[in-house]
Amino acid sequence: MGLVDKNLSLRNRNKMLVGVWEDEDSLVDATQTLVDQGIHIHDVYTPYPVHGLDRVIGVKRSRLARVAFFCGLTGLSLMTLMIWYMYVHDWPVNVGNKPVRFTPSWIPVIFEGTVLCTAFGMGIFFFLRSRMVHGIKNDLLDVRQTDDRMIIAIETTDGVAEADVLKTMKDKGAVEVREMENGIQTVIK
Amino acid sequence: MIHDSLIRERLVTGDKTAADVTRDISRPILNQPSKAWKVGFTLSVIFLAIFGVSLFWTVWTGIGVWNINKSVMWGWDITNFVFWVGIGHAGTLISAVLLLFRQKWRMSINRSAEAMTIFAVICAAMFPVFHMGRVWVGYWALPLPNAFGSLWVNFNSPLLWDVFAISTYFSVSLLFWYIGLIPDIATIRDKVKTKTAKFWYGFFSMGWTGSTRTWARYELVSLILAGLSTPLVLSVHTIVSTDFATSVIPGWHTTIFPPYFVAGAIFSGFGMVATLLVVARKVMNYENYITIGHLEAMTKIIMVTGSLVGIAYLTEFFIAWYSGVEYEQYAFLNRAFGPYWWAYWSMMSCNLLAPQVFWFKWARTTPWFIFTMSIVVNVGMWFERFVIIVTSLHRDYLPSSWVMYSGSLTEVGLFLGTFGIFFTCFFLFAKYLPVINMAEVKSILRNRE
């Protein structure tokens, strides 16, 4: 499995069905109903985080927490090694005859380095995994999906009964349903 | 089960919809700047110019233009450093600690408080950096090979810990702030009309679409960053306090310093947040987002942390007496009744006594009064650092080293000038970025439980 989440790009997709919602509750309800009907939901786009939606559409728990932990371990080791090299190995300095080897006075610098590595390591992996790079072209399905609209996107493959999906979407409160092919959207209802 | 709360007061008033939130919060960005903004920005730039002149004079002539001397070797500069670092702490406290405690009221104020953190840390960093004198060799403070300086840096020194703590704090706060901004930058990207604006907001939104997959990761990352920032923020002011506490100066050499400094930092930070937000909610018409309830919650924190520092002041006195160390006892008596008595009693009245008015509901819910009190808190906290630094230093062990100290015009200029840096940055922030976290506020419109 690659580093970048391939699901996030909408380029080179089959035909897609796009349902637009205005209300959070009916969106969650519609998503659950579609999943229950055995439809694979490609993604749901919301202007704010709707808790639990990721579980409904089957997004696995992110491994970024583990990534953060390993970045932290790396930071901890690097900082300890750095201080040991500079302060003990290369040029020990006698300051008031205080000990130089692994004293509690190392803790603040090691701690700060660990936090820095964890935060930035995790941040970088988050951006990479989420396909977020400066200046990348965004794949918006609706210009208001970052404002007040919520979108369910379903990729139509051979097994998907389009008519059923459209009916469920409409019944469950979609304010608009569209079809997208080759990047061009047409309003169905 | 999720349901609309009937008991809790709404965090956002005025029956706003998600579209209303976008419209209200992005209004200053999409429209021409208001008259109030222009006046405020011009004033800030004037102060920034004062900073420029004072700094130029300091670097050009040397640190001799400050009034610091062999006894009082730290004066206004380190006072200002600790003052600004402290102010920064409220931002992290609101965004990280309140996130961990699931305090949803933070959502309307975290963005501006985090911005304040970043600008305050920039102001703070100016003082130790330029106090080094030869600022062009400032990189000697970094762990670089011997060829660059004399020797490796001293890892036993709290001054070096400061270098690591402040730079980590700044970087991590900036990352946290930026990650928090991305969904909102995307919202602005989809609203702006001009090509330049579309390009820049597009550039910084990093292709954000609001995908559920990304939201799930985003929330996890925010939570972990909050978990990291919480010990980080505590470590920063703890380390700042060890600059003093690890020395052998009576008045500084106390183990109470770390918690005392952290409480003071939160206290002063909330003072500054209150100063800014009371004005911003009025000028930018955000009364429905930053409600009286928000102000009241902040005043409660101010009262508690003010009382905490008050207890610390009294504990210091008790311990000085209880220790039986003559020098310690003298340092504290000299603080309260010596030549700097006025600074000490200003500190006591502003920090310990004044916030006690927040026991009264009226005081907690009257914006103009909260604003006045927030200024009092800021003044008091500046005096606290002045008292700790100057009164402890000005009467050294040898009476021949007894001196008086007052800031020179350049030192005053530098301090006033940092307000120029702070407010110039803040006004630019308020013009180009959403002051309130739109995405998060949209998620609490329904008052769910």
Interface residues (C-beta under 8 A of the other chain):
Chain A: D5 N7 L8 E24 D43 V44 Y45 T46 P47 Y48 P49 V50 L53 D54 I57 V59 S62 L64 A65 A68 M82 I83 M86 Y87 D90 W91 V93 V95 K98 T103 S105 W106 P108 V109 F111 E112 G113 V115 L116 T118 A119 F120 M122 G123 F126 F127 R129 S130 R131 M132 V133 H134 G135 I136 K137 N138 D139 L140 L141 V143 R144 Q145 T146 D147 D148
Chain B: T17 A18 A19 T22 P143 N146 L151 W152 V153 N154 F155 N156 P158 L160 W161 F164 A165 T168 S171 V172 L175 F176 I179 I182 P183 A186 T187 R189 D190 K191 G202 F203 F204 S205 M206 G207 W208 T209 G210 S211 T212 R213 T214 W215 A216 R217 Y218 E219 L220 V221 I224 L225 L228 P231 L232 S235 I239 M438 A439 E440 K442 S443 R446
